[in-house]
Protein backbone atom coordinates (compact mmCIF):
# COMPACT_ATOMS: atom_id res chain seq x y z
CA UNK A 1 0.00 0.00 0.00
CA UNK A 2 1.66 3.16 -1.22
CA UNK A 3 1.48 6.20 1.06
CA UNK A 4 3.03 9.61 0.57
CA UNK A 5 6.58 9.68 1.90
CA UNK A 6 5.99 12.69 4.15
CA UNK A 7 3.04 10.88 5.78
CA UNK A 8 5.21 8.05 7.12
CA UNK A 9 6.01 8.27 10.84
CA UNK A 10 9.49 8.81 12.28
CA UNK A 11 9.69 5.17 13.43
CA UNK A 12 9.38 3.86 9.85
CA UNK A 13 12.13 1.47 8.75
CA UNK A 14 14.44 2.73 5.99
CA UNK A 15 16.65 1.27 3.25
CA UNK A 16 18.88 3.46 1.09
CA UNK A 17 19.95 2.42 -2.42
CA UNK A 18 22.61 4.38 -4.26
CA UNK A 19 22.96 4.17 -8.03
CA UNK A 20 26.34 4.39 -9.69
CA UNK A 21 25.20 7.37 -11.75
CA UNK A 22 22.45 9.98 -11.83
CA UNK A 23 19.18 9.34 -13.65
CA UNK A 24 18.19 11.39 -16.66
CA UNK A 25 14.61 12.72 -16.84
CA UNK A 26 13.20 9.66 -18.61
CA UNK A 27 14.94 7.28 -16.20
CA UNK A 28 13.69 9.23 -13.20
CA UNK A 29 10.10 9.06 -14.50
CA UNK A 30 10.52 5.32 -15.16
CA UNK A 31 11.92 4.68 -11.65
CA UNK A 32 9.08 6.66 -10.05
CA UNK A 33 6.42 4.79 -11.99
CA UNK A 34 8.06 1.41 -11.35
CA UNK A 35 8.51 1.95 -7.62
CA UNK A 36 5.08 3.47 -7.05
CA UNK A 37 3.50 0.30 -8.46
CA UNK A 38 5.95 -1.99 -6.64
CA UNK A 39 5.34 -0.30 -3.28
CA UNK A 40 1.57 -0.29 -3.93
CA UNK A 41 1.69 -4.08 -4.33
CA UNK A 42 4.27 -4.70 -1.55
CA UNK A 43 3.14 -7.13 1.13
CA UNK A 44 4.39 -9.43 3.84
CA UNK A 45 2.68 -12.82 3.84
CA UNK A 46 -0.30 -11.39 1.99
CA UNK A 47 -0.72 -8.35 4.26
CA UNK A 48 -0.13 -4.99 2.54
CA UNK A 49 2.81 -2.93 3.79
CA UNK A 50 2.43 0.82 4.29
CA UNK A 51 5.45 2.03 2.36
CA UNK A 52 6.84 4.75 0.19
CA UNK A 53 9.99 5.96 -1.49
CA UNK A 54 11.87 9.13 -2.21
CA UNK A 55 14.46 9.90 -4.88
CA UNK A 56 17.30 12.17 -3.80
CA UNK A 57 19.93 13.80 -6.00
CA UNK A 58 18.53 11.86 -8.99
CA UNK A 59 20.70 8.99 -7.80
CA UNK A 60 19.64 7.74 -4.37
CA UNK A 61 16.38 5.98 -3.58
CA UNK A 62 15.09 5.82 -0.04
CA UNK A 63 12.51 3.13 0.70
CA UNK A 64 10.51 3.34 3.94
CA UNK A 65 7.86 1.18 5.56
CA UNK A 66 5.72 1.78 8.64
CA UNK A 67 6.28 -1.43 10.57
CA UNK A 68 3.70 -0.45 13.20
CA UNK A 69 1.13 -0.98 10.45
CA UNK A 70 2.66 -4.37 9.56
CA UNK A 71 6.27 -5.56 9.79
CA UNK A 72 8.32 -6.28 6.70
CA UNK A 73 9.31 -9.94 6.53
CA UNK A 74 12.43 -11.51 5.07
CA UNK A 75 10.49 -12.34 1.92
CA UNK A 76 9.14 -8.81 1.54
CA UNK A 77 12.60 -7.32 2.06
CA UNK A 78 13.95 -9.75 -0.55
CA UNK A 79 11.17 -8.62 -2.88
CA UNK A 80 12.21 -4.97 -2.46
CA UNK A 81 15.82 -5.89 -3.20
CA UNK A 82 14.53 -7.62 -6.30
CA UNK A 83 13.03 -4.33 -7.51
CA UNK A 84 16.50 -2.85 -7.65
CA UNK A 85 17.97 -5.87 -9.39
CA UNK A 86 15.22 -5.58 -11.99
CA UNK A 87 15.67 -1.82 -12.36
CA UNK A 88 19.43 -2.31 -12.70
CA UNK A 89 18.88 -4.83 -15.50
CA UNK A 90 16.34 -2.63 -17.30
CA UNK A 91 18.37 0.57 -16.93
CA UNK A 92 21.91 -0.75 -17.24
CA UNK A 93 23.07 0.60 -13.90
CA UNK A 94 24.09 -0.55 -10.43
CA UNK A 95 21.80 0.21 -7.48
CA UNK A 96 24.14 -1.46 -5.01
CA UNK A 97 26.99 1.02 -5.44
CA UNK A 98 29.04 1.43 -2.28
CA UNK A 99 31.08 4.43 -3.30
CA UNK A 100 31.35 7.30 -0.85
CA UNK A 101 28.83 9.91 -2.04
CA UNK A 102 29.85 13.51 -1.44
CA UNK A 103 26.89 15.90 -1.68
CA UNK A 104 27.66 19.07 -3.63
CA UNK A 105 24.56 21.24 -3.93
CA UNK A 106 22.03 19.05 -5.78
CA UNK A 107 24.54 16.51 -7.09
CA UNK A 108 26.67 13.65 -5.86
CA UNK A 109 30.34 13.07 -6.47
CA UNK A 110 31.25 9.42 -5.98
CA UNK A 111 34.61 8.27 -4.63
CA UNK A 112 35.69 4.63 -4.47
CA UNK A 113 35.30 3.23 -0.98
CA UNK A 114 38.80 1.78 -0.94
CA UNK A 115 40.33 5.15 -1.81
CA UNK A 116 38.43 7.29 0.69
CA UNK A 117 41.42 7.90 2.98
CA UNK A 118 43.40 9.29 0.05
CA UNK A 119 40.44 11.44 -1.05
CA UNK A 120 40.28 12.91 2.47
CA UNK A 121 44.04 13.45 2.60
CA UNK A 122 43.83 15.28 -0.74
CA UNK A 123 41.13 17.58 0.72
CA UNK A 124 38.24 16.52 -1.52
CA UNK A 125 36.27 15.59 1.61
CA UNK A 126 36.69 17.45 4.89
CA UNK A 127 35.07 17.06 8.30
CA UNK A 128 32.16 19.35 7.37
CA UNK A 129 31.53 17.85 3.93
CA UNK A 130 28.05 16.39 3.52
CA UNK A 131 28.01 12.67 2.86
CA UNK A 132 25.03 10.61 1.68
CA UNK A 133 25.40 7.90 4.30
CA UNK A 134 24.06 4.47 3.31
CA UNK A 135 22.33 3.58 6.57
CA UNK A 136 20.13 5.32 9.11
CA UNK A 137 18.35 4.10 12.24
CA UNK A 138 14.84 4.98 11.04
CA UNK A 139 12.93 7.66 9.12
CA UNK A 140 13.25 10.15 11.98
CA UNK A 141 17.04 9.75 11.88
CA UNK A 142 16.98 10.11 8.10
CA UNK A 143 14.95 13.31 8.29
CA UNK A 144 17.16 14.82 11.00
CA UNK A 145 20.63 13.64 10.02
CA UNK A 146 20.78 12.88 6.31
CA UNK A 147 22.99 13.73 4.57
CA UNK A 148 25.47 13.77 7.43
CA UNK A 149 28.63 15.75 7.96
CA UNK A 150 31.62 13.50 7.36
CA UNK A 151 32.76 14.02 10.96
CA UNK A 152 29.38 12.68 12.16
CA UNK A 153 29.43 9.62 9.91
CA UNK A 154 31.43 6.41 9.74
CA UNK A 155 34.20 8.59 8.22
CA UNK A 156 34.80 10.31 11.58
CA UNK A 157 37.85 8.12 12.25
CA UNK A 158 39.67 10.07 9.55
CA UNK A 159 39.07 13.41 11.30
CA UNK A 160 40.37 12.66 14.79
CA UNK A 161 42.23 15.73 16.04
CA UNK A 162 45.94 15.18 16.48
CA UNK A 163 47.12 15.73 20.02
CA UNK A 164 50.20 17.86 20.65
DAQUI-V772638 format. One record per backbone hydrogen bond with DSSP energy under -1.0 kcal/mol. CO is the residue of the C=O (numbers start at 0). NH is the residue of the N-H. Records with the same first field share a line. If there is no record, write none. Layout:
CO: NH  NH
This chain:
0: 50
3: 6
4: 7
8: 11
9: 139
11: 138
12: 64
14: 62
16: 60
17: 96
23: 27
24: 28
25: 29
26: 30
27: 31
28: 32
29: 33
30: 34
31: 35
32: 36
33: 37
34: 38
35: 39
36: 40
41: 48
43: 46
46: 43
48: 50
49: 65
50: 2
51: 63
53: 61
55: 58  59
57: 22
58: 18
59: 55
60: 16
61: 53
62: 14
63: 51
64: 12  66
65: 68  69
72: 76
73: 77
74: 78
75: 79
76: 80
77: 81
78: 82
79: 83
80: 84
81: 85
82: 86
83: 87
84: 88
85: 89
86: 90
87: 91  92
93: 19
99: 110
100: 131
101: 108
103: 106
106: 103
108: 101
110: 99
111: 114
112: 115
114: 118
115: 119
116: 120
117: 121
118: 123
119: 122
125: 128
126: 150
128: 149
129: 102
130: 132  147
137: 141
138: 142
139: 143
140: 144
141: 145
147: 130
148: 151
149: 152
152: 155
154: 157
155: 158
